[in-house]
Amino acid sequence: LTGKLQTFWDMRAAMNFIMGGLGSGAVVFAYLLSLADPVPFGGLRIIFTIAAGIMGVGLFFVWLKIGRKLRAAYVVLRPDTSWMSREVYAVAVFGAGLFGAWVLPHPAWLALAALGAAAFLYAQARILQASKGIPAWRTRRMIWMLVLSGLAEGAGLNAVIAGLFPEVLPAGFALPIAATVLVVIAASLWRGYVDGAKASGIGAAARRVLMKATPRLYAFGHLAPIVGYFGLIAWTQAPIWLFILPGVLAIAGVAYWKAIVITRASHF
């Protein structure tokens, strides 16, 4: 049996997951990258600031869909039971770390900000998975999909920044390798999600939506970025701007499947 398509969460809600995953994933990826490759403190701080703006846009979109917008402040009241409340507290930790990094520059502030971003990304994953009325959302695999895809699109944003502003993020060898691994993992998680959809209780109508979207996602959201990143790994003297294309494709792929799952495969 398949219920009706839910209409409570529309594209504005999807944008929160798209932009939130992109921003928080970019922070976590950039911080981990800095542990493997030297990244200037000032460059990391700029990346974190860009990511903060992106996360803010995502939260603004979800605020737009609230019926009584002045009640949004009530979200802080239930950190004991609500992943939405925990998401807001994670934003506060991230914001405190970023503010400290600008006021009193020290690597510890960036570590705090990265911790807050990681908590934010995980909280977003739990929000969607906790919506038990939607079979396409409630599978446990959804947590891993959102966390790893957030890191994959965050790696894509770092690649774009490296291509546009090499003085902010030097395009080292580790970036395309790590980004490739994340896209491969994201692709395997999607494959498992679609293959196990029926066993997970996802209805026929939603499964048809997922199957229809899969070839396009594989081609443009997975295979194309992987080929682009491999090219950068093999061509060590590649122009810096070539980092932009696979990064944009990786971001677009994650945005595409999130929009599909949240707005079109979300049957009760």
C-alpha positions in Angstrom: 0.0 0.0 0.0 1.2 3.5 -0.9 -0.1 6.7 0.7 -0.4 10.1 -0.7 2.6 12.3 -1.4 3.4 14.5 1.6 3.1 18.3 1.0 4.3 19.6 4.4 7.9 19.7 3.4 8.4 21.3 -0.1 11.4 22.6 -1.9 12.0 25.2 0.8 12.6 22.4 3.3 14.7 20.5 0.8 16.9 23.6 0.4 17.7 23.5 4.1 19.1 20.0 3.7 20.9 20.9 0.5 22.5 24.1 1.8 23.0 22.8 5.3 24.8 19.7 4.1 26.9 21.8 1.7 28.0 24.3 4.3 28.6 22.0 7.2 30.2 19.3 4.9 32.5 22.0 3.5 33.7 23.0 7.0 34.3 19.4 8.2 36.1 18.5 4.9 38.2 21.6 4.9 39.3 21.0 8.5 40.2 17.4 7.9 42.0 18.3 4.7 44.1 20.8 6.7 45.3 18.0 8.9 46.7 16.2 5.8 47.7 19.2 3.6 48.9 22.6 4.9 46.1 25.1 4.6 46.6 28.7 5.7 44.7 29.6 8.9 43.3 32.6 7.0 42.1 30.4 4.2 40.3 28.0 6.5 38.7 31.0 8.2 37.4 32.3 4.9 36.1 28.8 3.9 34.3 28.6 7.2 32.8 32.0 6.7 31.5 31.1 3.2 30.0 27.9 4.6 28.3 29.9 7.4 26.6 32.0 4.8 25.4 28.9 3.0 24.1 27.3 6.1 22.3 30.5 7.0 20.6 30.5 3.6 19.4 27.0 4.2 18.0 27.9 7.6 16.3 30.9 6.1 14.6 28.7 3.5 13.2 26.4 6.2 12.1 29.5 8.2 10.1 30.6 5.1 7.9 27.6 5.3 6.9 28.0 9.0 3.3 29.0 9.3 3.8 31.2 12.4 7.3 32.5 11.9 7.6 34.3 15.2 7.3 31.0 17.0 10.6 29.8 15.4 12.4 30.7 18.6 10.6 27.9 20.4 13.0 25.4 18.6 15.6 26.0 21.3 13.3 24.6 24.1 13.6 20.9 23.4 17.2 19.7 23.0 16.4 16.7 25.1 14.0 15.3 22.5 14.3 17.2 19.2 17.0 16.9 16.6 15.8 20.3 15.3 16.7 21.8 18.6 20.1 20.0 18.6 20.7 21.4 15.1 20.2 24.9 16.4 22.6 24.4 19.3 25.1 22.9 16.9 24.9 26.1 14.8 25.5 28.1 18.0 28.7 26.1 18.7 29.8 26.6 15.1 29.1 30.3 15.2 31.0 30.7 18.5 34.1 29.0 17.0 34.0 31.1 13.8 33.5 34.3 15.8 36.4 33.4 18.0 38.6 32.7 15.0 38.1 36.2 13.7 38.3 38.0 17.0 41.2 36.0 18.7 42.8 34.0 15.9 43.8 30.6 17.2 43.5 27.1 15.7 41.4 25.9 18.6 38.6 28.1 17.5 38.5 26.5 14.1 38.5 23.1 15.7 35.4 24.2 17.8 33.7 25.4 14.6 34.4 22.2 12.8 33.0 20.2 15.8 29.8 22.3 15.6 29.5 21.8 11.9 29.9 18.0 12.3 27.2 18.0 14.9 25.0 20.1 12.6 25.4 17.7 9.7 24.6 14.7 11.9 21.5 16.4 13.4 20.2 17.1 10.0 20.6 13.5 9.1 18.7 12.4 12.2 15.9 15.0 11.5 15.0 13.3 8.2 15.4 9.8 9.5 13.2 10.5 12.5 10.2 11.3 10.2 8.7 7.8 10.7 5.6 8.5 8.6 7.6 8.6 5.4 9.2 5.2 4.4 11.7 6.8 2.0 13.1 8.8 4.9 13.0 6.6 7.9 15.5 3.9 6.8 18.6 3.8 8.8 20.7 4.1 5.7 19.4 7.7 5.3 21.6 8.9 8.2 24.7 7.6 6.4 23.5 8.9 3.1 23.1 12.5 4.4 26.3 12.6 6.4 28.5 11.1 3.6 26.8 13.0 0.9 27.2 16.2 2.9 30.9 15.6 3.0 30.9 14.8 -0.7 29.2 18.1 -1.6 31.4 19.9 0.9 34.4 18.5 -0.9 32.9 19.8 -4.1 32.6 23.3 -2.6 36.2 23.1 -1.5 37.2 22.1 -5.0 35.3 25.1 -6.4 37.0 27.4 -3.9 40.4 25.9 -4.8 39.7 26.6 -8.5 38.5 30.1 -8.0 40.7 31.3 -5.1 43.9 29.2 -4.9 45.3 31.7 -2.4 42.5 30.7 0.0 42.8 26.9 -0.5 45.9 25.6 -2.3 44.9 22.8 -4.7 46.9 20.0 -3.2 47.0 16.3 -4.1 44.9 15.2 -1.2 41.8 17.2 -2.2 40.8 15.3 -5.4 41.7 11.9 -3.9 39.5 12.5 -0.8 36.7 14.0 -3.0 36.8 10.9 -5.3 36.5 8.5 -2.3 33.6 10.4 -0.9 31.7 10.4 -4.3 32.3 6.7 -4.7 31.0 6.0 -1.2 27.9 8.3 -1.9 27.2 6.3 -5.1 27.4 3.0 -3.3 25.1 4.2 -0.6 22.6 5.3 -3.2 22.8 1.9 -4.9 22.1 0.1 -1.7 19.3 2.5 -0.9 17.5 1.9 -4.2 18.2 -1.9 -4.2 16.9 -2.2 -0.7 13.9 0.1 -1.1 11.3 -2.6 -1.2 12.7 -4.5 1.8 12.8 -1.2 3.7 9.1 -0.7 3.2 9.3 2.0 0.6 6.1 1.8 -1.5 5.9 1.2 -5.3 5.1 4.8 -6.2 8.2 6.1 -4.4 10.4 3.3 -5.8 9.4 4.3 -9.3 10.5 7.9 -8.6 13.8 6.7 -7.2 14.5 4.3 -10.1 13.7 7.0 -12.7 16.1 9.4 -11.0 19.0 6.9 -10.6 20.5 6.9 -14.2 20.6 10.7 -14.3 22.2 10.8 -10.8 24.8 8.2 -11.7 25.8 9.9 -14.9 26.0 13.5 -13.8 26.2 13.3 -10.0 28.6 10.4 -9.6 30.4 9.3 -12.7 31.2 12.7 -14.1 32.7 14.1 -10.9 34.7 10.9 -10.4 36.1 11.2 -14.0 36.9 14.9 -13.3 38.7 14.2 -10.0 40.6 11.3 -11.6 41.8 13.6 -14.3 43.1 16.1 -11.7 44.9 13.2 -9.9 46.5 12.0 -13.1 47.3 15.4 -14.6 49.4 16.9 -11.8 50.1 20.1 -13.9 46.4 20.7 -14.6 45.2 24.3 -14.6 43.8 25.3 -11.2 40.4 26.3 -12.7 39.7 22.6 -13.7 38.9 21.9 -10.1 35.7 23.8 -10.5 33.7 21.5 -12.9 33.9 18.2 -10.9 33.1 20.2 -7.7 30.0 21.8 -9.2 28.8 18.4 -10.6 29.3 16.7 -7.2 27.3 19.5 -5.5 24.5 19.3 -8.1 24.3 15.5 -7.8 23.7 15.7 -4.0 21.2 18.5 -4.4 19.3 16.5 -7.1 18.8 13.4 -5.0 17.9 15.3 -1.9 15.2 17.3 -3.8 13.9 14.1 -5.3 13.7 12.1 -2.0 12.2 15.0 0.0 9.7 16.3 -2.4 8.8 13.5 -4.9 9.5 10.1 -3.3 8.0 11.2 0.1 4.8 9.2 0.2 3.1 8.4 3.5 
